[in-house]
Amino acid sequence: MTSKDFEMIAKVVGNTLATVTENSRQCLALDFAYALKETNPRFDTSRFVKACLSVAPEDRAINSIHFTGKA
């Protein structure tokens, strides 16, 4: 996998989990990070988790409406 693939996965984790708790989002980010580290020894776990958790709160609110249909 390439950095582009890892960035895409981080974006999906950050954006699609608008309706779960911050704790759940972090656990999922870590699960992905450990699995992705197995595919590439140079994979930066810390950078990936930060990217997953960097979605702005206002974007999460917009995504929550998009995914749940509720404002």
PyMOL commands that set and color helices and strands:
alter all, ss='L'
color gray80, all
select helices_A, chain A and resi 3-16+22-39+45-52+57-68
alter helices_A, ss='H'
color red, helices_A
deselect
rebuild
show_as cartoon
